[in-house]
């Protein structure tokens, strides 16, 4: 019995640590696009006075709920249940209490529309997001997003040649960011492969039957 309780406490502690780490990671990643200093370089502020601890706890509660809906959405996305996945990501977006976590949720929404091959909708949402970025277009953290918008726009027009070209550029730009896997970002690789598959499907449908 004591062993079971210890395991439960250990599991709960790990979950709390994971949520906290994810929350900080989300803010760290997306604040780079939204917050700039006087010299136009991104900056991040983590922590606060003790009287903000209650507020932090409340934010963590929202973060826990948000992560829960994001995880549900990802499971649904893997089974091609796009509408249900988008609904979960929309809930996650509504629960977000910071600009960074809202951006995180909206990126998942863009991912879902892209996966559904509704490239126009994905491009429209991403374009609106990029408008809010404070860092310049040539900033290394923004370049992959700019290239992604380009390939989504071309894909929406049915120009898969150019879409694939810019998807490759997006992958390359993302690889230049710190702490990226040597083999490349799995997400950008998957997106590139999806575009190639979409192009091949279009070509196969255009071939006359023998």
C-alpha positions in Angstrom: 0.0 0.0 0.0 2.8 2.4 1.0 4.6 1.6 -2.2 1.5 2.5 -4.3 1.2 5.8 -2.5 4.8 6.6 -3.1 4.5 5.8 -6.8 1.4 8.0 -7.0 3.2 10.9 -5.3 6.2 10.4 -7.6 4.0 10.3 -10.7 2.1 13.4 -9.6 5.3 15.3 -8.9 6.7 14.4 -12.3 3.5 15.6 -14.0 3.7 18.9 -12.2 7.3 19.4 -13.1 6.6 18.5 -16.7 3.7 21.1 -16.9 5.9 23.8 -15.3 8.8 23.0 -17.7 6.5 23.0 -20.7 4.9 26.3 -19.6 8.2 28.0 -19.2 9.4 26.5 -22.5 6.3 27.8 -24.4 6.8 31.3 -23.0 10.5 31.2 -23.7 10.1 30.1 -27.3 7.2 32.4 -28.4 8.2 35.5 -26.4 11.3 35.6 -28.6 8.9 36.6 -31.5 6.8 39.0 -29.5 9.1 40.8 -27.0 12.0 43.0 -28.1 14.5 45.2 -26.2 15.5 48.7 -27.2 18.2 47.3 -29.5 15.6 45.1 -31.2 16.9 41.9 -29.7 14.5 39.4 -28.1 14.5 39.1 -24.4 12.7 36.9 -21.8 11.8 37.6 -18.2 11.2 34.6 -16.0 10.1 34.9 -12.3 8.6 37.6 -10.2 8.1 38.8 -6.6 6.5 36.6 -4.0 3.2 38.4 -4.2 2.8 37.1 -7.7 3.0 33.4 -6.6 -0.8 33.2 -6.4 -1.1 34.5 -9.9 1.6 32.0 -11.1 -0.4 29.2 -9.6 -3.5 30.3 -11.4 -1.6 30.5 -14.6 -0.2 27.0 -14.0 -3.8 25.7 -13.6 -4.7 27.2 -16.9 -1.5 25.8 -18.4 -2.4 22.4 -17.2 -5.8 22.5 -18.8 -4.4 24.0 -22.0 -1.8 21.2 -22.3 -4.5 18.6 -21.6 -6.5 19.9 -24.6 -3.4 20.2 -26.8 -2.6 16.5 -26.0 -6.1 15.5 -26.9 -5.9 17.4 -30.1 -2.6 15.8 -31.0 -4.1 12.3 -30.5 -7.0 13.2 -32.7 -4.7 14.7 -35.3 -2.7 11.5 -35.5 -6.0 9.6 -36.4 -6.9 12.2 -39.0 -9.9 13.5 -37.0 -9.1 17.0 -38.1 -12.3 18.8 -37.0 -12.2 17.3 -33.5 -8.5 18.1 -33.2 -9.1 21.7 -34.3 -11.9 22.0 -31.7 -9.5 20.9 -28.9 -6.8 23.3 -30.0 -9.4 26.1 -30.1 -10.3 25.4 -26.5 -6.6 25.4 -25.6 -6.4 28.8 -27.3 -9.3 30.1 -25.3 -7.6 29.0 -22.1 -4.3 30.7 -22.8 -3.6 33.7 -20.6 -0.4 34.9 -22.2 0.6 36.0 -25.6 3.2 33.2 -25.8 0.7 30.4 -24.9 -1.9 31.8 -27.2 0.7 31.7 -30.0 1.5 28.1 -29.1 -2.2 27.1 -29.3 -2.6 28.9 -32.6 0.4 27.1 -34.1 -1.4 23.8 -33.3 -4.5 25.1 -35.1 -2.3 26.0 -38.2 -0.8 22.5 -38.0 -4.2 20.9 -38.0 -5.5 22.9 -41.0 -2.2 22.2 -42.9 -2.5 18.5 -42.1 -6.1 18.6 -43.5 -4.6 20.2 -46.6 -6.7 23.3 -46.0 -3.7 25.4 -46.9 -5.5 28.7 -47.4 -7.0 28.6 -43.9 -3.6 27.6 -42.4 -1.9 30.5 -44.3 -4.6 33.0 -43.2 -4.1 32.2 -39.6 -0.3 32.1 -39.8 -0.3 35.4 -41.7 -2.3 37.0 -38.9 0.0 35.7 -36.3 3.2 36.9 -38.1 1.7 40.4 -38.2 2.0 40.5 -34.4 5.6 39.6 -34.3 7.9 42.4 -33.1 11.2 41.0 -34.3 12.2 41.9 -37.9 11.6 39.5 -40.8 15.3 38.7 -41.1 15.4 37.5 -37.4 16.5 33.8 -37.3 13.5 32.9 -35.2 11.1 34.4 -37.6 12.6 33.2 -40.9 11.1 29.6 -40.7 7.7 31.1 -40.1 8.0 33.4 -43.1 9.1 30.5 -45.3 6.2 28.4 -43.9 3.7 31.2 -44.8 5.2 31.2 -48.4 4.9 27.5 -48.9 1.3 27.4 -47.5 0.4 30.3 -49.8 1.8 28.5 -52.8 0.2 25.2 -51.8 -3.2 27.0 -51.5 -2.7 28.1 -55.1 -1.9 24.6 -56.2 1.8 25.5 -57.0 3.4 22.5 -55.3 6.8 23.1 -57.0 7.2 26.4 -55.3 5.6 25.1 -52.1 8.1 22.3 -51.8 11.0 24.7 -52.5 9.9 27.0 -49.6 9.2 24.1 -47.4 12.8 23.0 -47.9 13.9 26.6 -47.0 11.7 26.5 -43.9 13.4 23.3 -42.8 16.8 24.7 -43.4 16.1 27.9 -41.6 14.7 26.0 -38.6 17.8 23.8 -38.6 19.9 26.9 -38.1 18.2 27.7 -34.8 19.9 26.5 -31.5 19.0 23.2 -29.9 17.6 21.6 -33.1 18.2 17.9 -33.9 21.0 17.3 -36.4 18.6 15.3 -38.6 16.2 18.3 -38.8 13.0 19.2 -37.1 10.5 16.3 -37.3 7.6 18.7 -37.8 9.2 20.5 -40.7 10.3 17.2 -42.2 6.8 15.8 -41.9 5.3 19.0 -43.5 7.7 18.7 -46.4 6.9 15.1 -46.9 3.1 15.8 -46.8 3.6 18.4 -49.5 5.5 16.0 -51.7 2.8 13.4 -51.2 0.1 16.0 -52.0 1.9 16.9 -55.2 2.3 13.2 -56.2 -1.4 12.6 -55.6 -2.4 15.6 -57.8 -0.1 14.3 -60.6 -1.5 10.8 -60.3 -5.0 12.1 -60.6 -4.1 14.1 -63.7 -2.7 11.1 -65.6 -5.1 9.6 -68.1 -6.2 6.0 -67.4 -4.7 3.3 -69.6 
